[in-house]
């Protein structure tokens, strides 16, 4: 009987010891998890919040919105002299992954002949009817890809709404950001705007110019195709500030893409300019300004600078295959008929008259107007119509 009691007491003691040890192990594991969670939050907190904000808009699985909450350093980016898409994506991976082996692949590459069927776009600035403000209109014509609207509020810089073609950072109709891990590449969108507006009402957009990839080459730092636009949105309130900033950098368009570009920049005061590059003179900047007494300015996919401007379609000057000259004439006639003063509906109609639908290229790919945007430079909002759905307008605000 005495031995049985000793055995029971021994078992109870062993059980108590085990419970104490298990409790300590449990608290130890919880402590480790807490430390890991704190570390992850400190290292990737902004990225996690950003990824968590990615969502489709209005039930459209090809239109997304994201609130960019992670840190980014444009001065650091400038110092790296990054001027190619692949280099930019490597840089983005480094910023996002912080040592993890992530991959982002752009769809924006030339074919085996070093050429690419380039995006074909239309942009304009016009006065608002019945108001003291301006519209900034923009069609983005390209092969069907999902669209990202990124709202950014950097600590050092202006808040902005920017729109990106998601194929630039690896998405397609078959690959969409449906789950958390599949949304990682969306973080690259802040570096890849193709148009946008900031809190000061400055708007900008990009238009393709085949075989005219600017390669400015001076001791200044290099920036690539879309980074200059992010710099304008973050740092500039006026057209002149944007042009002055561009003059401090060398703009390099990625030659592997097979296209160059020119840019329209417009501010809330009505000032508007197109920045182009002189292929015959070291890619020096050429600036075309809107006349002070004009209510509107327009650009498509051919050069406007006096040295090259022509009303006769020319592959040396622009992209006749995209009917750039026809689009320019059609939109110009509409704007002129309205004396450059439009309601929102008329601004949307102007873009509608020059949109693409089911345009079949020689390689069998089908081009559409991926999206059609009207920016209100006074109210600081965007009216977006995606993929020729002209019955549905989605409004985005800062």
C-alpha positions in Angstrom: 0.0 0.0 0.0 2.8 2.4 0.9 4.6 1.6 -2.4 1.4 2.3 -4.3 1.1 5.7 -2.7 4.7 6.4 -3.5 4.1 5.4 -7.1 1.0 7.7 -7.3 2.9 10.6 -5.8 5.8 10.0 -8.2 3.4 9.9 -11.2 1.7 13.1 -10.0 5.1 14.8 -9.5 6.2 13.7 -13.0 2.9 15.0 -14.5 3.3 18.4 -12.7 6.9 18.7 -14.0 5.8 17.8 -17.5 3.0 20.4 -17.3 5.5 23.0 -16.1 7.9 22.2 -18.9 5.1 22.1 -21.5 3.8 25.5 -20.3 7.3 27.0 -20.5 7.7 25.5 -24.0 4.3 26.9 -25.0 5.2 30.4 -23.8 8.6 30.1 -25.4 7.0 29.3 -28.8 4.5 32.1 -28.3 7.4 34.4 -27.6 9.2 33.4 -30.7 6.1 33.8 -32.8 5.5 37.2 -31.3 9.1 38.2 -32.1 8.8 37.0 -35.7 5.5 38.8 -36.1 7.0 42.0 -34.8 10.1 41.6 -37.1 7.9 40.9 -40.1 5.7 43.9 -39.3 8.8 46.1 -38.9 10.4 44.8 -42.1 7.3 44.3 -44.4 4.6 46.2 -42.6 4.0 48.7 -45.4 4.2 46.0 -48.0 1.7 43.8 -46.2 -0.7 46.7 -45.8 -0.3 47.6 -49.5 -0.9 44.0 -50.7 -3.9 43.7 -48.4 -5.4 46.8 -50.1 -5.4 45.3 -53.6 -8.9 44.5 -54.8 -10.9 44.4 -57.9 -13.2 47.3 -58.6 -16.9 47.0 -59.2 -16.8 43.3 -59.7 -14.5 43.8 -62.7 -11.7 41.2 -62.4 -9.6 43.1 -64.9 -9.6 46.4 -63.0 -7.8 46.8 -59.7 -7.1 49.4 -57.1 -4.3 49.6 -54.6 -3.4 52.0 -51.7 0.4 52.1 -51.8 1.6 52.3 -48.1 5.2 50.9 -48.4 8.2 53.2 -48.4 10.1 54.0 -51.6 13.1 56.1 -52.2 13.3 57.9 -55.5 16.6 59.5 -54.7 18.1 56.0 -54.2 16.5 54.8 -57.4 18.0 57.8 -59.3 21.4 57.1 -57.9 21.3 53.6 -59.4 21.1 54.9 -63.1 18.4 52.4 -63.9 17.2 52.8 -67.4 15.9 49.3 -68.5 12.7 47.5 -67.5 14.6 44.3 -66.4 16.9 46.4 -64.2 14.0 48.3 -62.7 12.2 45.0 -61.9 15.4 43.7 -60.2 15.5 46.8 -58.1 11.9 46.5 -57.2 12.5 42.8 -56.2 15.3 43.9 -54.0 13.2 46.5 -52.3 10.2 44.2 -51.8 12.0 40.9 -51.1 14.8 42.3 -48.8 16.8 39.3 -49.6 14.1 36.8 -50.4 14.2 35.1 -53.9 11.2 36.7 -55.5 10.6 37.0 -59.3 8.7 39.6 -61.4 8.7 39.3 -65.2 7.5 42.0 -67.5 5.6 41.3 -70.7 7.0 44.4 -72.3 9.8 43.0 -74.4 10.5 43.2 -78.1 10.1 40.3 -80.5 12.9 38.3 -82.2 13.3 41.2 -84.7 13.9 43.7 -81.9 10.5 45.3 -82.5 7.2 45.5 -80.6 3.7 46.5 -81.6 3.6 49.5 -79.4 0.8 51.1 -77.3 -1.1 53.7 -79.3 -2.5 56.5 -77.2 -4.3 59.8 -77.3 -4.1 62.6 -74.7 -5.5 66.1 -74.5 -6.1 69.0 -72.1 -9.2 71.1 -72.5 -11.2 73.6 -70.5 -14.2 72.6 -68.4 -17.5 73.9 -69.5 -19.2 76.0 -66.8 -16.2 75.9 -64.5 -12.8 77.4 -64.0 -10.8 74.3 -64.5 -9.4 71.7 -67.0 -9.9 68.2 -68.1 -7.0 65.9 -68.9 -8.1 63.1 -71.2 -6.3 60.0 -72.1 -6.9 56.8 -74.1 -4.5 53.9 -73.5 -4.6 51.6 -76.5 -2.9 48.3 -76.2 -3.4 44.5 -76.1 -5.9 43.3 -73.5 -4.3 43.4 -70.1 -5.6 44.1 -66.5 -5.4 47.6 -65.2 -4.1 48.9 -61.9 -5.1 52.2 -60.2 -2.6 53.1 -57.5 -3.2 55.7 -54.9 0.1 56.9 -53.3 0.7 59.2 -50.4 4.4 59.4 -49.9 5.9 61.0 -46.8 8.1 63.2 -49.0 6.1 64.1 -52.0 2.6 64.8 -53.4 -0.2 62.3 -53.1 -1.3 60.9 -56.5 -3.6 58.6 -58.5 -1.7 56.7 -61.2 -2.8 54.1 -63.6 -0.6 51.2 -64.8 -0.8 48.4 -67.4 -0.3 45.4 -65.2 1.5 43.5 -67.9 4.5 45.7 -67.2 4.9 43.8 -63.9 3.9 40.3 -64.9 0.1 40.1 -65.0 -2.2 39.0 -67.9 -5.7 37.9 -68.4 -4.6 34.4 -67.2 -2.5 35.6 -64.3 -4.4 37.9 -61.9 -3.8 39.0 -58.3 -6.4 36.7 -56.8 -4.5 35.6 -53.7 -2.1 37.2 -51.2 1.1 35.8 -52.7 -0.1 36.4 -56.3 -0.5 40.1 -55.4 3.2 40.6 -54.5 4.1 41.9 -58.0 1.5 44.6 -57.7 4.0 46.5 -55.5 5.9 47.3 -58.7 3.1 49.5 -59.9 4.3 52.6 -58.0 7.3 52.6 -60.3 5.4 52.0 -63.5 2.7 54.7 -64.0 1.6 55.4 -67.6 -0.6 58.3 -66.6 -1.8 60.0 -63.5 -2.7 63.1 -61.5 -1.2 64.5 -58.2 -2.7 66.6 -55.4 -1.6 69.8 -57.1 -3.6 68.9 -60.3 -0.5 68.0 -62.3 -1.3 65.4 -64.9 1.0 63.4 -67.2 0.8 60.5 -69.7 3.0 58.7 -72.1 2.6 58.0 -75.8 4.6 55.5 -77.9 6.9 56.4 -80.8 8.2 53.3 -82.6 12.0 53.0 -83.0 12.6 56.3 -81.2 14.0 55.1 -77.8 15.6 58.2 -76.4 19.1 57.6 -75.1 20.3 60.9 -73.6 23.9 60.6 -72.5 25.5 63.2 -70.3 27.1 63.1 -66.8 23.6 63.4 -65.3 21.9 60.4 -63.7 19.8 58.2 -65.9 16.1 57.4 -65.4 13.9 55.0 -67.3 10.6 55.3 -69.2 8.2 55.4 -66.3 10.4 56.6 -63.5 10.4 60.2 -64.8 6.6 60.1 -64.6 6.7 59.0 -61.0 9.1 61.8 -60.2 6.8 64.4 -61.8 3.8 63.1 -59.8 5.7 63.0 -56.6 7.6 66.2 -56.9 6.1 68.7 -59.3 3.1 71.1 -59.1 3.5 72.8 -62.4 4.6 72.1 -66.0 7.6 74.2 -65.6 8.7 72.4 -62.5 8.3 69.1 -64.4 10.4 70.3 -67.4 13.1 71.7 -65.0 13.3 68.4 -63.2 13.6 66.5 -66.5 16.5 68.8 -67.5 18.5 67.6 -64.5 18.3 63.9 -65.7 19.1 61.8 -68.7 15.9 60.0 -69.9 16.6 56.6 -71.3 13.9 54.5 -73.0 14.5 50.8 -72.8 15.8 49.9 -76.3 14.9 46.2 -75.7 11.2 47.2 -75.8 11.6 48.5 -79.4 9.9 51.8 -78.8 10.5 55.3 -77.6 8.0 57.8 -76.2 6.9 61.3 -75.7 5.1 62.8 -72.7 2.3 65.2 -72.2 2.4 67.2 -69.0 -0.4 69.6 -67.9 -1.1 71.5 -64.7 -4.2 72.9 -62.9 -3.5 76.4 -64.3 -4.0 75.3 -67.8 -0.3 75.2 -68.8 0.4 72.2 -71.0 3.5 70.9 -72.8 4.7 67.8 -74.8 8.3 66.7 -74.1 9.9 65.0 -77.0 13.5 63.9 -78.0 15.6 64.8 -81.1 16.9 61.5 -82.6 19.2 63.5 -85.0 20.8 65.6 -82.2 21.8 63.3 -79.3 18.2 62.9 -78.2 18.2 66.4 -76.8 14.8 67.5 -75.4 12.3 69.3 -77.6 9.4 71.0 -75.9 6.1 72.0 -77.5 4.0 74.3 -75.4 0.3 75.1 -75.6 -0.3 78.6 -76.8 -1.5 81.0 -74.1 -4.7 81.8 -76.0 -5.6 78.2 -76.8 -8.1 76.3 -74.8 -6.8 72.8 -75.6 -3.7 70.8 -76.6 -3.6 67.3 -78.1 -1.1 64.6 -78.8 -1.2 61.1 -80.3 1.7 58.9 -81.6 3.7 61.2 -83.8 6.1 64.1 -83.1 4.7 67.6 -82.8 8.0 69.5 -82.6 8.4 71.9 -85.5 11.6 70.1 -86.8 9.7 66.9 -87.5 6.0 67.8 -87.6 4.1 66.7 -90.7 0.5 66.1 -91.6 1.6 63.2 -93.9 1.9 59.9 -92.0 5.5 58.9 -91.7 7.2 56.0 -90.0 10.2 58.3 -89.3 8.0 60.7 -87.3 5.5 58.4 -85.7 3.2 55.4 -86.0 1.0 55.4 -89.1 0.0 51.8 -88.4 -1.9 53.0 -85.4 -3.7 55.7 -87.5 -2.0 58.3 -85.3 -2.6 61.1 -87.8 -6.3 60.1 -88.2 -6.8 60.0 -84.5 -5.1 63.4 -84.1 -7.3 65.0 -86.9 -10.5 63.4 -85.5 -9.9 64.5 -81.9 -8.6 67.9 -83.0 -11.8 68.5 -85.1 -14.0 67.6 -82.1 -12.1 69.8 -79.8 -12.0 72.7 -82.3 -15.8 72.4 -82.8 -16.3 72.9 -79.1 -13.6 75.6 -78.9 -11.7 73.4 -76.5 -14.4 73.8 -73.8 -16.1 70.5 -72.8 -18.4 68.9 -70.3 -17.3 65.6 -68.7 -19.6 63.8 -71.2 -18.1 65.6 -74.1 -14.5 64.9 -72.9 -15.4 61.2 -72.7 -17.0 61.4 -76.2 -13.8 63.0 -77.6 -11.9 59.9 -76.5 -14.6 57.6 -77.6 -14.3 58.8 -81.2 -10.7 57.7 -81.4 -10.8 54.4 -79.4 -9.9 51.0 -80.7 -12.0 47.8 -80.6 -10.8 44.5 -81.9 -8.0 45.9 -84.1 -6.2 42.9 -85.4 -2.4 43.2 -86.0 -0.4 41.2 -88.5 0.8 38.8 -85.8 -2.9 38.0 -84.9 -3.0 39.8 -81.6 -6.0 42.0 -81.0 -5.7 45.5 -79.7 -8.3 47.4 -77.8 -8.5 50.6 -75.8 -7.5 49.1 -72.5 -8.9 52.1 -70.6 -10.2 55.6 -71.3 -9.5 58.2 -68.6 -10.7 61.7 -67.8 -8.9 63.5 -65.0 -10.5 66.5 -63.3 -7.5 68.8 -62.5 -9.6 70.9 -60.1 -11.5 68.2 -58.1 -8.5 65.9 -58.3 -10.4 62.8 -59.4 -10.3 60.3 -62.2 -13.2 59.0 -64.3 -12.1 55.7 -65.8 -13.8 53.5 -68.3 -12.2 50.1 -68.8 -12.0 48.0 -72.0 -14.5 50.0 -74.1 -17.2 49.6 -71.5 -18.6 53.1 -72.2 -21.7 52.4 -70.1 -19.6 52.1 -66.9 -17.6 55.0 -65.4 -15.6 54.3 -62.2 -14.6 57.4 -60.2 -11.4 57.4 -58.1 -10.6 60.3 -55.7 -7.5 61.3 -53.7 
